[in-house]
């Protein structure tokens, strides 16, 4: 009797550089985080700007994958990673928006 190890079938690795590019250069994340950060009257609201920007970025990537606009369907399983990286990028864009307000 031959015993074979049982385990989950692992998918191919996600390209982290591509994941970071989708997170940092996503126009929805940049625009929403910057705009809400600019409207924030307290520094604590930059977190809300970052979350909203990350959510907007994920929605944009979802619709791009749904409509097969570019290679976003290949990153469909990396949505959580893109959201987490977008949250960090959104903090930066929200802070820039807050720092440049009048």
C-alpha positions in Angstrom: 0.0 0.0 0.0 1.4 3.3 -1.0 0.8 6.4 1.2 0.6 9.7 -0.6 0.6 13.0 1.3 -2.8 14.7 1.2 -2.9 18.5 1.1 -4.6 21.3 -0.7 -3.8 22.0 -4.3 -1.9 25.2 -4.1 -2.4 27.8 -6.9 0.5 29.5 -8.5 2.1 32.3 -6.6 0.8 35.8 -7.0 3.3 38.3 -8.5 3.8 40.7 -5.6 5.1 43.5 -7.8 2.0 43.3 -9.9 -0.2 43.2 -6.7 1.6 46.3 -5.4 1.2 48.1 -8.7 -2.5 47.4 -8.7 -2.8 48.7 -5.2 -0.6 51.8 -5.4 -1.4 52.9 -8.9 -5.1 52.3 -8.9 -6.8 55.5 -10.0 -9.9 54.9 -7.8 -7.7 54.5 -4.7 -5.7 57.6 -5.4 -8.7 59.8 -6.2 -11.0 58.7 -3.4 -8.4 58.6 -0.7 -6.9 62.0 -1.7 -10.4 63.6 -2.0 -11.7 62.4 1.3 -8.4 63.1 3.0 -8.6 66.6 1.7 -12.1 67.0 3.2 -11.1 65.5 6.6 -11.0 68.1 9.4 -9.3 65.7 11.8 -6.2 63.4 11.3 -8.2 60.4 12.5 -10.5 60.6 9.4 -7.5 59.8 7.2 -8.2 56.1 8.1 -11.7 56.5 6.7 -10.3 58.0 3.6 -7.9 55.1 3.2 -10.6 52.5 3.7 -12.9 54.2 1.3 -10.1 54.5 -1.3 -9.2 50.8 -0.9 -12.8 49.8 -1.3 -13.2 51.9 -4.4 -10.0 50.4 -5.8 -11.3 46.9 -5.2 -14.6 47.7 -6.8 -12.8 49.1 -9.9 -10.6 46.0 -10.2 -13.7 43.8 -9.7 -15.5 45.4 -12.6 -12.3 45.4 -14.7 -12.1 41.6 -14.1 -15.8 41.2 -14.8 -15.5 43.0 -18.1 -12.1 41.5 -18.9 -10.6 44.9 -19.6 -7.0 43.9 -18.8 -5.3 41.0 -17.0 -7.1 41.8 -13.7 -8.9 38.4 -13.9 -5.6 36.7 -13.1 -5.4 38.6 -9.8 -9.0 37.8 -8.8 -7.8 35.5 -6.0 -5.5 38.2 -4.6 -8.3 40.6 -3.8 -7.5 40.5 0.0 -3.9 41.3 -0.6 -4.7 44.1 -3.0 -7.2 45.5 -0.5 -4.6 45.4 2.3 -1.9 47.1 0.1 -4.5 49.6 -1.1 -5.3 50.5 2.5 -1.6 51.3 3.1 -1.4 53.3 -0.1 -4.7 55.0 0.8 -3.2 56.1 4.1 -0.5 57.8 2.1 -2.8 59.5 -0.4 -5.2 60.5 2.4 -2.4 62.0 4.4 -1.2 63.9 1.3 -4.7 65.2 0.7 -5.1 66.2 4.4 -1.7 68.0 4.3 -2.5 70.0 1.2 -5.9 71.2 2.2 -6.5 75.0 2.5 
